[in-house]
């Protein structure tokens, strides 16, 4: 083994070690990044040939956490790692978005980057280091990757920025931003924050970029120890025809420009562009190379479309739909659209529309999280759905893909900061995208904010989101675009989503496709985004400006009763019998958990009557019986010597035959029926056994002239009385 290592101090005493040559040596590139007990194995393999007909980079990035890394056995039926969790997919996406722009546009080989958490320190967050591991593994190969890159997390505690905070430190931080890029540029940013100002956001990016520069430098040092970087492999993955390219661009650009400047709708514009290219390729019909020429002509037509749209925006500031660069599309909003939902809203911005619903549930509806580094329960969910019809396409519904998971997570991060901490409900937000022409995740944020307010969830402040774009040229000229269209995202240089309130940013996501991004561009985008965000909030407030004070009539109600820890078992009962009986009697859903040394009983009910009944039963179970107090009880068991009466929920006492009436009761036969309701008085609690003694006669007046009999324990035994009688019968009669 030829093991090579490098290590460096992050500046706060933590040591990052990078090792190669020990593990996974048949991969084209592999390394292990180690921080404390945390170890990440990164491997890279890329085919030397591209598949026929592929005109893009088939890059897959998969991050997986091994349960053995944290000393746990998987909770699944098979007890082994299954498909990637949403959490692992989100980390995979972060690395993918940072790596993808650094591959040549003409490189089309299947490429796989695998990142595996093989050992973990529970306080060290591995997603802060996976970008470094992936980049190092790529740099060790002959793949034409224009790196290195790295990723870091930025936090802030008491106004001081920190790099790669631990889990404990992150809990105290008012921001959580992951950013990635090269030593020269940033190309990926994602995070959440507590109403961060635009100025502070920019400072956080600059602070994080300095750490990225250091980590890129260390990768070069490792390569130096290995004798330098390998020469790039030779490849030829594209079929080109320079003469045809020039001809197509020259002959179609004018027609493309006319359509681009027409301000047509997405559907009309798409149809007109399609007509131009279809008309153009008719000239190749009947030729032996018809298929090749048609394919190349469509490729070069797309390039002409790209150039014309960008030139139009930079020259005139006019966009495909006729808007100015800082103009937001027309907005339409509706709340309470779904009568059966607990809250709902429809948010339409131009040709993008989100129908969002809110469902409120109890503790039993919590989402179970079972990943090595993320386990427990979640009380807040946001599910984003993007069906094919939203873009006029036929596409099978195979469940959420990585894009849907990523967009939903971004919207969730932007909204959750504004949720109050004392919300008793488990909340599920579902955004169904019914139309899409750019910024559907931001439409989800706006619709989600309005739907939560409609549901009666008191947000601290309304939240809106907007997507910003960027168009540049080689001279350095640039235009920032507010509320970008799908085509502007596809043909532009940046997709910068900003979520926030009127007072600051709560979440963001930025993807940059070019080198040479400068801070002036970012700051201009942030300022323009704030203007757009405030405009959208104003439009939303025309429909709903304050949270509904009342829950909808069909929304389940939740009450929480805090009880002493020792009563938890009494409420649950043997094998859950008591709590199940309460639910069956009242039609409620009840859960109980211990935290902070107390028992928290959550009752979820569809109506006030059931809630009151369930609450009374629980309160009865945990109440302490008072001697001398009258209770209404139910006869549970009848014996020869009395009846056992449930005088409080879960508490039975003995009503002895002698305590039924002031008159002597010779037998229990026929006195009571099982289930009979009667009033009794608690007269004694046995100090040794804790048993309860009840009385019915104590609730009536003592008859006049009543002679109190001696207590049973002080009376002579029956044997003694018989003995005395026998002795008296044998005595002589003195009379």
N, C-alpha and C positions, 0 to 999 in steps of 0.2 A: 504494500500500500504506500502510495505517495501522498501523505496527508499534509495539507497546507492550511495554515491558520493565520488569521489576523484578528486583532482585538483593539477596541478603542473605548475611551471614556466618553459618555454622553455629555459630560459637563456637570453632572450632579452626583457623581460617585458611582453610577451604574455602568457596568462594563458590558458591551456588546461584542460577542465573539462570533466570527464567521469561519466555518471549517468546510473544506472540500477534499475529496479523495478517499473518504472512509465509507460512506453509504451510497447506495444506488449508482454504482459506477458504470452500469450499462446504459443509463440515461445519457443523452447528449450533453446535459449539464445538470449538476446537482450540488447542493450545499446544505449545511445546517446552520441556522442562526440561533444563537443561544443567549438568553438574558436571564440571569438567575437560574431557576429551575425550568424555565420555559424554553422549549426547543422546537423549532419549526424546520421540517424537511421540505426543500423545494426541488422539484425535478422538472426538466424541460425536454420534450422530444418534438421534432418537426420533420415531416417528410421532405425528401429532396425533390420530389416531383409533385406538381399540382394536379388535381383531378380535372378531367376535361370539362370545359364549359363553366368553370368557376372563375368569377371575375371579382372576388373579394377575398379577404383574409379569414379563413375558417379557424379562428382562435378560440380555444376553450380554456377557461381558468376555473379550476375546481379547488376550493378550500374545504378541508374536512378535519374535524376534531375526533381523535380517538378517545373512547371512554377510558381506556387504560391510562391515558395521560393524566387523568385526574383521579385515578383509583376507583372508578365506578364501573358497574356492569350495566349495559344498556337495559332500559325498561321495556323494550319491545318484546313481542311474543317470541321472536327468534333469538333474542338476547345477543344481537350483533348490530353493528352500524348499518343503517339502512340508507335510503336516499338522502340527499343533502337537506338539512332543515332550512327554513326561511333565513335564520340567522347566518348559516354558512353560505347561503346563496348571496346574501347582502355583502358579505366580506369578499366573496369571489367577484362580484360586480365592481367593487371598489378597485381591486387590483386590475381587472380587465380594462376599466375605463382609463386607468393610468398608463397601461402598457400599449394599448391598441394604437394610439396616434404615433407611436415611435417605430412602427414597421413601415417599410416602403409601400407605396400604393400598388406597386406591381408585383408584390410578393403574395402568392396565393396558396401556399402549401398548408395542409392541415397541421396545426400547431397546438400542442397541449402543455399547459403549465399546471402542475399539481402541487398543492401546498398542504402539508399534513402536520397537525399539531401532535407531536409524539411525546411531549412531556410538558407539564404545566405547573406554574406557580399561580395559585388562584388569585393572587393580588395583582398579577401582571397581565395586561390585556394584550392578547396575541395579535389582534388586528392592527396594532400600531407598528408591527414588525414584518408582516407578511409581504408588503411591497418591497422592502429591502431584500428579503429572501428570494422573491421571484426575479427581481432584477439581477441579482448576483448570479443566479443559475443561468439566466439568459446570456449574461456577459461572458460566461465560461464556454459558450458554444461558438460555432461559426455562423449562426443565424444572423441575418442582417438587421439586428435590432439597434436602433439609434439611441441607446442608453449611455450611461446608467440612469435609473430613476430611483426614487425612494419615496416612502410615505411616512408621515408622522402625525401624531395627535397633538392638538394644542388645547390646553385647559387654562383656566384663570381662577386663582384663589386670592381673595383679598386684593384684587386689582393687579396681581402679578401673574404674567403669563408663564406657563410651564410646559415642557415638552414631554410627551408620553407619560401623562400622570397614571399612577396606579389606580386600581379600582377604588381604594379608600380615598385617594385624593380627588378622583373624579366626582365622588359623591358630594364633595364640598365645592366643586367648580361651578361657575355660572355659565360656562360654555363647553361644548364638546365638538371640536372640529377636526376632521381627518382631511389632510391635504397631501397631494402627491405631485411630483414633477421632476424635472431635470435640474441640474445646477444653474441653468439659465432661466427656466420658465416653470410656472405652475400649469398643470393641465387637468387637474381634478381636485374638487373641493366638495365636501359634504359634511353637514353638521347641524346641531341644534344649539340654541342659546336663549338666554332670558332677556329678550328685548334689547339686543346689542345695537349700539349706534353704528352707523356706516363708517365713521372714523375709526372706532375701536375694532371693527371687523377687518378693516384694511391693515391695521397694526398687527392683528393676530396672524394674518396671512404672511406678512413680511417676517414676523418672528419665526413662524414655522418653516418658511423657505430657507432661512439661515441654517436650520438643523438639517434640512434635506441636502444642502450643499456639502455639509460635513460627511454625510453618509455616502454620497456619490463619490467623494474623494477617497473614502476608505475602500470602496470597491476597486478603484484603479490601483490602490496599493496592493490588494490581494492579487490582481492580475500581474503586477510587476514581479511578485514573488514566483509566479508561474512562468515567467519569461515573456510576458506581454499578451495582448489579446490576439486570438486566432484570426487569420484572414477570413473575410466573409466568403461563404460558399457562392459558387456561380449558379445562376438560375435564369430561366427564361420562361416566365409564366403567362406572358401576354402575347397575343397575335396582333400586330399593328401594321398599319399601312399609312405612312406619312402623307403620301399624295392624296389619298382618300380623305384623311383627316382634314387637311387644308381645304379641300373642295367642299366637304360637308359644312364646315364652320362658315366658310365664305358665302355659301348658297342658302343657308337656313337662318343665319343670324338676324337678318332684317325682319323676316316673318315672325321669328321668336320675339323680337323686341316689340313688335306691334301688339302681340298677345299679352306680353308682360306689362305693357303700359295701359292695357284696356280696363283694368280694375274689375275684371270678371270674377265670378264666384269660383271656388275651387273646382267644382264639377265642370263648369263651362270652360275654364282655363285648361283643365286636363284633357278634355275632349278636343279642344283646338290644337293643343300641342301634339296630341295623338294623330290628328288629321294631317298635320304638316309632315310628320315623319313617315306616315303611311304613304302619303302622296310621293314623298321623295324616293322611297325605296322601290317604287314601281319600276324605275329605270333598270333595276337589276333582274327583273323577271325573265326567266328563260335562259339565263346564263348558267354555265357550269358551276360557277362559284357564287350562285345566288345566295345561298345560306350564309356563307362567310361575309359577303359584302353587305348583306342586310344587317347581320349582327354587328359588324364594325360601324356601319352608318348610324345605327341606333346609339351605339356607344359614343360616337363623336357628336351626335345631336345633343346628347345629355351634357357633354362638355360645353357646347355652344350655349345651351340653356343656362348652365352654371355661370358662364362668363357674362351673358347679357343681363341676367338678373342683378348680378353684383355691380356691373357698370352703371346700370340704371339707378340703383340706390345711391351709389357714391357720387354720381354726377348731378342728379336732380333731387335726391332725398325722397323720391316717390317709390312706393312699395307695390307689390303685386296686386293687392286689393285696393290700391288708391290712397291708403292712409299715409300720414306723415310719420316720420321715424319715431316720434314720442307719443303717438296716438294709440289709445286702447280701442279695441273693437266694441260695437254696441253690446250692451249688457241687458239681459232680461232675467228677472228672478221671481220665484214663487215659493211660498212655504206652505206647510200642511197640505201638500198635494195628495199624499197617500192617507186615506182616512183610517186605515187599520194600523198604520205604523205608529210608534211612540213619538216620532218626530220625522219630518221629511222636508226636503227642499229640492227645487230644480234651479240650476244655475246655467244660463246659456250666455256664452260670450262669442259673438260671431258664429262660426260653424262648429263650435265645440260646446258640448252639453253634458252635464253630469246630473243624474237623478240619484240623490243620496238619501238613505234612510237610517234611522237610529233605532236600535232595539236595546231596551234596558232589562237586565236580569239580575239574579242574585248570586251568591257565592258559588253555588253549584254550577253556574255557567262560566266560571273562570276557565281560561285557556291553560292547559297543562303544557309546560315547557320542559322538554327532556333532551337537552344537549349538554355535552361535557362542561362547557363554560357558561351555559345559560339554562339553569333549571329552576323550577318553581312554578309560579302561576302568574298569569297576566290578567288584569281587570279591564284592559282597554285594547280593543282590536279595530283595525281598519282594513277592510278588504276592497281592493280595486279591481274591477272587471272591465275588460276591453274586448267586447265581441266583434266579430268580423263586420257585421252590418254597420258599425259606427263609421267605417270608412268605405262603405259600399262594396265590401269584398265578401267572397265565400270562403270561410275559414272554419275548420272543425273546432268544436269546443273541447279542448283537452285539459281544462283546468288552468290555473294561473301559471304563466311562464315567469322567467326571471325579470322581464320588464315590468309585469304587473306587480310582482312582489316588491321591486325597487320603488316604483311610483307610489304604491300604497304606503310603504315605510316612510317615504319623504313627507307625504301629507300628514301621516300620523305624528311625526316628529314636530311638524309645525303647529299642530293643534294641541298636543298634550301639555305643552308648557302653560297654556292658558286655562287648563282645567283645574278647578279647585281641589284641594287635597282631601276634603271631607265628603266627596261624592260617594253615597252608599251603594251605588249600582255598579255592576259590571256593564260596560258599554261596548256595543258592537256597531261600528259605522260601516256601511256598505255603499260604495260609489259605483254605479253602473254608468259607463260612458256610452251615451246613446248617439252622439255625433262627435267626430274628432277631426280637427284641423289645427293641431298644435295646442300645447299647454293644457292637456286634459288633467294632468296631476294637479295643476294650479286651480282648475275648475273644481276639482275634488275638495281642495282646501276651503274654497269659498262656500261651496254647497254644504260641506261638513260643518263649518262654523254656523251657518244659518239653521241647519237641521238640529244641531245641538241646542241652540237657543229656542227653537220651536218646541223641542222636547222638554224644556224646562230645566235644562242643565245650565247652571249659572257660570258661563265663561267669565273669566276676569275681564277680558276685552275681546271684541270681535277680531277675527283673523282673516286676512286675504293673501293671495299669492299671485305672482306674475312671472312670466318667463321672458328673459331678455336675450337678444341676439347680437351678433357682431359681424360686420362686413369690413374687410381690409383689402389693401392692395400693396404691391411691392414698394411703393413710394412712402408708405407709412400713413397714408390717409385712411381714416376709419369712420364708420357710422355705427352708433348703438341703436338697436331696434327694440322698441317696447312691445310686449305682447306678440311674440313671433308666431307666424303661421307654420304649418308643417313643412312647406317647401323652404321657408327661410331657415328653419332648423337644419334641414337636410343639406341645403346649398350654402349655409353660412359657416362661420368660423367658431361660434360659441353658442352654447345653450346654458344660460345662467338663470336658475330658478331661485327666486327670493320670496320668502314667506314672512309675514310679520303683522304687527298691530300698528296703530297710528304712532306708537312710541318707540318702536324698534324691531329688529329682526329676530324671529324665533327659529328659523331653519333656512337652509340654503343647499343648493346643489349646482355645481359648475363643471361643465365639460368643455375643454378648449381643444380645438383641432389643429392649431397652428403653433409654430415657434415664433418667438418675438413678442409675446404679450407683455405690455408694459403696465405699470401701476396706474398711469393716467386713464387707460382704458377701463380698468377695474373700477376706479373711483367714479368715472363718468357713468358706468353701468349701474353702480349702486345708487347714485343720485337720481338717475332717471327711473330706476326701479321704485324708489320711494315715492316719487310723484305718481307713478302708475298704481302703486299699492293703495295710496290714499284715495285716488279717484275711484278705484273699485270698492273700497270700504264705503265711500259715499253713496255709490249705487246700491250696495247691499242694505244700507241703513234706510233707504226709501221703502224697503219691504219689511224689515224687522230691525229695530234699533236697540231694543232691550229684551232680555230673556223673559219668556213667558213665566208669570208668577205661579201658575197652576200647572200641575201635570195633567195630561189628557185623562179623560175619564177611564179609559181602558188600560192605562199604564199601571202596572203592578206597583203596589206600595211596599216600602221596606221600613221596618223598624228594628232597631238593635237594642237588646236588653243586656246590660253588663251585670254579670253575677259573680259571686265568689267562686274561686277555683274549685272548692270542695263540692260544689253542687253540680259540676259538669256531668259527673257520672249519674246523678239522680235524674237529670233532664234526658240523658241518652237512654238510660235503662239497660237492663241485661240484654245484650245482643242487639241493642237499638230499639227494643220493644216500645219504650215510653215515647220516644220521639216519633216513631212510626205511627203509633196510635194517635198522637196529637195531630199529625198531618192528615191521617185518614178521617178524623172527626171534623177537622176544620177546613180541609181543602187547601191548606197553605203549604208552602215549602219552607222547611226549617233547616238551618245549618248551624253548627256550633264549633268554635275553635278557641284554643287557649293562646293568649298572647299577653305579655306584660303582667303575668301573674294573675290574670282575670279570665273569666269565660265570657265570650262574646256570642250571644245567641241572635242570629239574624232570621227574622220572619218576613217572608215575601208572600203577599196576598193580593188577590184580584179585587177584593172589596173590603170595606171597613168592618162589616159584621164578622167576617172570618178572622180578620186581623185581631179584633177585640177579643174574640173567643180564644184564639191561640195564645195571645198575650196573657190573658187571665190564667190559663192553665199553667204556662211557664212560670208566671209570678207566684202561683200557688205552690208549685213544686219547690221553689227556692225560698218561699216565705218561712219564717220560724213560727211555729204554733205558739199561741199565748194561752197560758192557763187562765181559766175564767171567762174566755171568749166563746161566744156561740157561733157554731158553724152549720151550714147546710150540707149534709152528707148523703151518701148513697150506700145502701146495704149491699155488701159484697158477698159475705158468707154468713150462714146461720148455723149455730151449734146448739147443743143441749144447754150450755151455760151462758149463752148470750149471742150477740151478733157483732161481726166485724164491719165497721162503717168507714168508708173512705170520706173523711171529713175535709181533706184538702187534697189536691192532685198529688197522687203518689204517696199519700200518708193515710194509713189505716189505724183505727183505734178500736179498742174493745168496749162495746156497750154491754156490760155484764147484766145478767138477768135481774140482779138486785137493784140496778140503776135505771130500770125502765119505768117503774111506777112506785109511788109511796106505798101502795098496797102490795101485799105479797103476790109475786107472780109465780104460780106453781110450775108452769112449763112454757117453753118457747114456741110450742106448736101453734101455728096459725096467727102468730103475732105480726110477723113481717113477711114480705115477699122479696126475693132477690131483685135488686135494682130499685127498691122503694126509696123515695127521697124523704128525709126527715131532718129535723133540727136537733142538734146535740150540743152539749157544753163540754169543753175540755176541762176536766177537774184535776188531772194529775199527769205528770210526766215522770216515769220511773227514772231515778237518777242513775241507777246501775245499768239498766237495759235500754233506756230511751223509749220504752213502750208507752203508748198513750192510753189513758183511761177516760172514757166518755160517760156522760150521764144525760138521760132524757128527763128524769124526774126532777133534776135540779132546775129545769126551766119552768116548773109549775110550783105553786105555793104549797108549803107543807100543810097537810090537813090539821085542823085544830085538835089538840089533845093527842097528837101523834107521839108515841113513845119511841125514842131513838134506840134502835137495837145496838148491842155492842159490836164493835168492828170484828170482822171474821177472825182476825189473827189473835184477838184477846179472848175469844170464846173458848170454853173447854171443848176438847175433842169429843166426837160422838162416842168413842170408846170410854172416855172418862165419865160422860153422862150415864151411859148404860151401867157402868160399874157402880156409880152412886145409887142408881135406882135399885140395883140388885141388893146392895147393902141395906137400903132402907126397907126393902121388902122382908128382909130376914130379921129386922129388929122386933122385939116384943112390943105389943100394944100397951103403952103405959096407961091409956085410959081404961 
